[in-house]
Each structure stands twice: as structure tokens, then as C-alpha cells.
Amino acid sequence: MLAKNRIERTTGVRAKHPSLLAGLVFDETGERLTPTYTVKKGTRYRYYVSTALLTGAGKTRSNGRRIPASDLEGLVVDRLRTFFIDPAAVLDAVDGESDRASGQSHLVERGRQVADNFEALSPDKVKTMLITLLCRVEVKPEQIEINISRHRLAAVLAGQSINMEMQDHERKHDSDGVVMLVVPARLKRIGREMKILIDNADDNAAVDTSLLRIIARAHDIQARLNQNTTLTVHDIAREESASAAYIYNLLRLPWLAPDITTAIVNGRQPQQLNAKTLMRRASRLPADWFAQRTQLGFS
């Protein structure tokens, strides 16, 4: 209990206005960005600021960044949610780390639950998850890199208990077991602050949760069939209360071109592509990736 209390005090998870990335965010030189805030006309504004800028020493060491906290935190949380809702990305990340007895379908479902939690949990609980994953965020001029421990990720997806006191040890010795997630983003100075500009943000379509749901469902069913070779499509259809024809159509989706799946996960699909359209075209979906892009409006 004492160790748990010490960790909570150090990381600030009990703070009234917790900074999700306190102690977890750095610039490309390795300098820590420190959470701070200011109050203007009764409104509280939070920032992550270069330590050198706060102390007034060694300002040339970094760009003297002062980044709006909510912008940076939102990007990090959104990227993590996108990762956890992508079955292919989750299974690839824990390959060789996860207990095969857990089953791929369990890992995919657990990933989906974690993604939902990032949206539903209170800020202190979200921060606890970031700490559990040994999350380290590096803000670079052209992108934001989110590094999480592969070993911790596998443990979270398997539902294993984690000894939080081992955090510092694992961070130092598990550098080869890191999953890196990237957000293409540029920093632009506006006055004293650095604003985050998302590449192609104006061109992005809104994330379609119905599309994400059928993509996740397709990968889940494919994983169940791979895991249990005695299971048939008709068995799955009965379990899912769906027709066999519908399941056969779903099973064509795991073979979408990787860039198509990534675009859908990131909300960059063509405006006319929705869940109903994708399922209607699935039965005629070609195996050739270039032809897929043409048929679905990506080229």
C-alpha cells in the first residue's frame, strides 16, 4: 500500500486536475516537458512546457516548447484507442509475448475493451493505464511518437496482474520490447506557444464507428476459426445469430489491403464508404489490393 501511495503521489494520479502525461512526455533531445497551468479570466489553461523554459536556463537546448496540454493528451489517447481497436495491430504487437492459451479472440476483445475504457474512464484511471503500459511520449518536429512496453501490453491484454513497483526497472531494461505508435504532426510556433498541426487534418473523414465495428468483428471471427479448426462458418453464424452468407462476406474483410484498413481505423476512408456499402461490396471484393482501392474509392 505504501508503494502504491508513493507511485500515485509521484505521478499525480490523485490530482484534482491530473495531467495525463506528467512524467511521460519528452522532446527529441530527451528533455522532459513539465505540466503547468495559468488562469485567465477565471479559466484554467494547462500546458506542457520545456523544463529549461521554466527554469530560464539552457533555453537553446530545446525549442522552448509550450504545448497546450489538452491538444497533446487528446492526440495520444486517440492514437492509443485507434491502436487497441485494430485487431491486426494488437495481435502483431503481442506476437511472441502473449500466452497462446489466452486465445487470439480474447486478446482482440480485451483490446476493444481497453479502447472503450480510454473514452469512458476518468482522467486518473486513464493515466493509471498509461503508467501501466510504461508509456513514453516523444514530441518531435514532424511527428509524435508513443512508445509502450510490449511485455506490459501483453500482460494487460491477458488480464494479468502487474507489479507497479517494477516500473523503473522495466523501463530501463525492456528497450528492445517497445511498440511505437506514430502520429504525423508538425509543431508550429504561434506567439509563445507551440501549436500541433495534424497532417492532412482537413482531409480526414470522421471516424465511422460502424465501419470499425465490422472490421473488428471480421478479424475476431477469423481468429476464432484459426484457433479452433473444428469450428465452421455455420457454427459461427449460429453463435452470431447471423446468416452464413453474411459471415462469408465478413471473412473477406481481413484480407483488405493493409493501407485500406489503416485508413478506416484513422477515419480517412472516402466519404461514400460506410459499413453498409462495404458489406454490399464485400462479396465482389477482388484479391488484388490495387483493384480493392479502386472498387472502394481509395484511388
C-alpha positions in Angstrom: 0.0 0.0 0.0 2.8 2.4 0.8 4.4 1.7 -2.5 1.1 2.3 -4.3 0.6 5.6 -2.5 4.2 6.7 -3.4 3.6 5.9 -7.0 0.3 7.9 -7.0 1.9 10.9 -5.3 4.8 10.9 -7.8 2.7 10.5 -10.9 -0.1 12.8 -9.8 -3.0 10.4 -10.5 -4.8 11.8 -7.4 -4.5 15.4 -8.5 -7.8 17.4 -8.9 -6.8 18.2 -12.5 -4.5 15.3 -13.4 -2.1 16.0 -16.3 -2.3 12.7 -18.1 1.3 12.9 -19.5 3.1 14.2 -16.4 6.4 12.4 -16.2 5.7 10.7 -19.5 6.4 13.3 -22.2 9.8 14.4 -23.6 11.1 16.4 -26.6 13.5 14.9 -29.2 16.6 15.8 -27.1 15.2 13.8 -24.1 14.3 16.9 -22.1 11.2 16.3 -20.0 8.1 18.5 -20.7 6.7 19.7 -17.4 2.9 20.2 -16.8 2.0 23.7 -15.7 -1.1 26.0 -16.0 -2.3 29.5 -16.0 -5.6 31.1 -15.2 -7.0 33.8 -17.4 -10.4 35.4 -16.6 -11.3 32.5 -14.4 -10.5 29.8 -17.0 -7.7 27.4 -16.3 -5.3 26.7 -19.2 -2.9 23.7 -19.0 0.4 23.3 -20.8 3.4 21.1 -21.2 6.5 23.3 -21.0 10.2 22.6 -21.6 11.9 22.4 -18.3 14.6 24.8 -19.5 12.0 27.3 -20.3 10.5 27.1 -16.8 13.9 27.4 -15.1 15.2 30.1 -17.5 18.4 28.0 -18.0 19.8 26.5 -21.2 17.0 27.7 -23.4 19.0 26.8 -26.5 18.9 23.1 -25.5 15.3 22.8 -26.9 12.9 24.9 -28.8 11.4 26.2 -25.5 8.1 24.5 -26.2 4.9 25.4 -24.5 2.3 23.0 -25.9 -1.4 23.1 -24.9 -2.0 20.0 -22.7 -5.4 19.1 -23.9 -4.3 19.0 -27.6 -1.3 16.7 -26.9 -3.3 14.5 -24.5 -6.1 14.2 -27.0 -3.8 13.1 -29.8 -2.1 10.5 -27.5 -5.3 9.0 -26.2 -6.9 8.9 -29.7 -3.9 7.2 -31.2 -3.9 4.6 -28.4 -7.7 4.0 -28.9 -7.1 3.6 -32.6 -4.4 1.0 -31.9 -6.4 -1.0 -29.4 -9.5 -1.2 -31.7 -7.3 -2.6 -34.6 -7.2 -6.4 -34.2 -4.3 -6.9 -36.6 -2.2 -4.2 -34.9 -2.9 -5.7 -31.5 -2.1 -9.3 -32.4 1.1 -8.2 -34.3 2.3 -6.2 -31.3 2.0 -9.0 -28.8 3.2 -11.8 -31.1 5.7 -13.9 -29.1 4.7 -12.2 -25.8 1.2 -13.3 -25.3 0.1 -16.6 -23.7 -1.3 -18.7 -26.6 -3.8 -20.2 -24.1 -5.4 -16.8 -23.9 -6.5 -17.1 -27.5 -6.5 -14.5 -30.2 -10.2 -13.8 -29.9 -9.7 -13.0 -26.2 -6.8 -10.6 -26.9 -8.9 -8.8 -29.6 -11.9 -8.5 -27.3 -9.7 -7.3 -24.5 -8.1 -4.7 -26.8 -11.6 -3.5 -27.7 -12.4 -3.1 -24.0 -9.3 -1.1 -23.4 -10.1 1.2 -26.3 -13.6 1.8 -24.8 -12.1 2.4 -21.4 -9.9 5.2 -22.8 -13.1 7.0 -23.7 -15.2 6.1 -20.6 -12.7 6.2 -17.7 -11.9 9.2 -15.6 -8.6 11.1 -16.3 -6.9 9.5 -13.2 -7.8 6.0 -14.4 -6.6 6.8 -18.0 -3.3 8.0 -16.5 -3.0 4.8 -14.5 -3.3 2.8 -17.7 -0.6 4.9 -19.4 1.7 4.3 -16.5 0.8 0.6 -16.5 1.8 0.4 -20.2 5.1 2.3 -19.4 4.0 4.9 -21.9 6.7 7.4 -23.1 5.7 10.2 -25.4 8.3 11.9 -27.5 7.3 15.2 -29.3 9.4 15.7 -32.4 9.2 18.4 -35.1 7.4 16.2 -37.6 5.6 13.6 -35.5 4.7 12.4 -32.0 5.9 9.0 -31.0 4.1 7.0 -28.4 6.2 4.1 -27.0 4.6 1.4 -24.8 6.1 -1.8 -23.3 5.4 -4.9 -25.4 5.6 -7.0 -22.3 3.2 -4.8 -20.3 0.8 -4.7 -23.3 0.7 -8.5 -23.4 0.0 -8.6 -19.7 -2.8 -6.1 -19.9 -4.5 -7.9 -22.8 -4.2 -11.2 -21.0 -5.7 -9.7 -17.8 -2.6 -10.4 -15.7 -1.8 -8.5 -12.5 1.2 -6.1 -12.9 3.7 -5.2 -10.2 3.8 -1.4 -10.5 6.9 -1.2 -8.3 8.9 -2.8 -11.2 8.1 0.2 -13.4 11.5 1.9 -13.4 13.4 -1.4 -13.8 11.4 -2.5 -16.8 11.6 1.0 -18.4 15.4 0.7 -18.4 15.8 -2.9 -19.4 13.0 -3.5 -21.8 14.1 -1.1 -24.6 14.0 -3.9 -27.2 10.4 -4.8 -26.3 8.8 -1.5 -27.3 5.7 -0.9 -29.5 5.9 2.5 -31.2 2.8 4.3 -32.4 3.2 7.4 -34.5 1.0 10.5 -35.0 2.2 12.5 -38.1 2.0 16.1 -36.7 4.0 19.3 -37.0 4.8 21.8 -34.4 4.3 25.5 -35.3 5.2 28.4 -33.1 2.3 30.9 -32.6 3.4 33.6 -30.2 4.9 32.0 -27.1 3.2 28.7 -27.7 3.8 25.7 -30.0 0.6 24.5 -31.8 0.2 21.0 -33.0 -0.9 20.7 -36.7 -2.1 17.3 -37.8 -1.0 16.3 -41.2 -4.0 16.3 -43.7 -6.4 17.1 -40.9 -8.7 19.0 -43.2 -8.9 16.0 -45.5 -9.8 13.4 -42.8 -13.2 12.0 -42.7 -14.8 11.4 -39.3 -14.1 8.0 -37.7 -17.0 5.7 -38.6 -17.7 3.5 -35.6 -19.9 1.2 -37.6 -17.1 0.6 -40.1 -14.7 -0.1 -37.2 -17.1 -2.5 -35.6 -17.5 -4.7 -38.7 -13.7 -4.7 -39.3 -13.1 -5.7 -35.7 -15.8 -8.4 -35.9 -14.4 -9.8 -39.1 -10.9 -10.1 -37.6 -12.4 -11.7 -34.4 -14.3 -14.3 -36.3 -11.2 -15.1 -38.5 -9.1 -15.5 -35.3 -11.7 -17.9 -33.8 -11.7 -20.0 -36.9 -7.9 -20.1 -37.0 -7.7 -21.1 -33.3 -10.4 -23.8 -33.5 -10.1 -25.8 -36.7 -13.2 -27.8 -35.9 -15.4 -24.7 -36.0 -17.3 -24.0 -39.2 -18.8 -20.9 -40.7 -22.2 -22.3 -40.0 -21.2 -22.7 -36.3 -20.1 -19.1 -36.2 -23.3 -18.0 -37.9 -25.4 -19.7 -35.2 -23.3 -18.1 -32.4 -23.5 -14.7 -34.0 -27.3 -15.0 -34.9 -26.4 -14.2 -38.5 -26.7 -15.9 -41.8 -23.8 -18.0 -43.2 -23.7 -15.7 -46.3 -23.2 -12.7 -44.0 -20.3 -14.4 -42.2 -18.7 -15.4 -45.5 -18.8 -11.7 -46.6 -17.3 -10.6 -43.3 -14.5 -13.1 -43.7 -13.4 -11.2 -46.8 -12.6 -8.1 -44.8 -9.5 -9.4 -43.0 -7.9 -9.6 -46.5 -8.3 -5.9 -47.2 -5.2 -4.1 -48.3 -3.4 -3.0 -45.0 -3.5 0.7 -46.0 -7.3 0.4 -46.5 -7.8 -1.0 -43.0 -5.4 1.7 -41.6 -7.3 4.4 -43.4 -10.7 3.2 -42.0 -9.2 3.0 -38.5 -7.9 6.5 -38.7 -11.1 7.9 -40.3 -9.6 8.6 -43.7 -11.9 6.5 -45.8 -13.7 8.0 -48.8 -16.9 9.9 -47.7 -19.2 7.5 -49.5 -17.7 4.4 -47.9 -19.8 3.2 -44.9 -20.5 -0.1 -43.2 -23.5 -0.8 -45.4 -21.6 -0.1 -48.6 -18.5 -2.1 -47.6 -20.7 -5.2 -46.7 -22.6 -4.8 -50.0 -19.3 -4.9 -52.0 -17.6 -7.5 -49.9 -18.9 -10.4 -51.9 -17.3 -9.0 -55.0 -14.1 -7.8 -53.3 -11.1 -8.7 -55.5 -8.0 -10.3 -54.1 -5.7 -7.7 -55.8 -5.1 -4.8 -53.4 -4.9 -2.2 -56.2 -8.3 -3.3 -57.5 -9.7 -3.1 -54.0 -8.6 0.5 -53.7 -10.3 1.3 -57.0 -13.5 -0.5 -56.1 -13.8 1.1 -52.7 -12.9 4.6 -53.9 -9.4 5.0 -52.5 -7.9 5.7 -55.9 
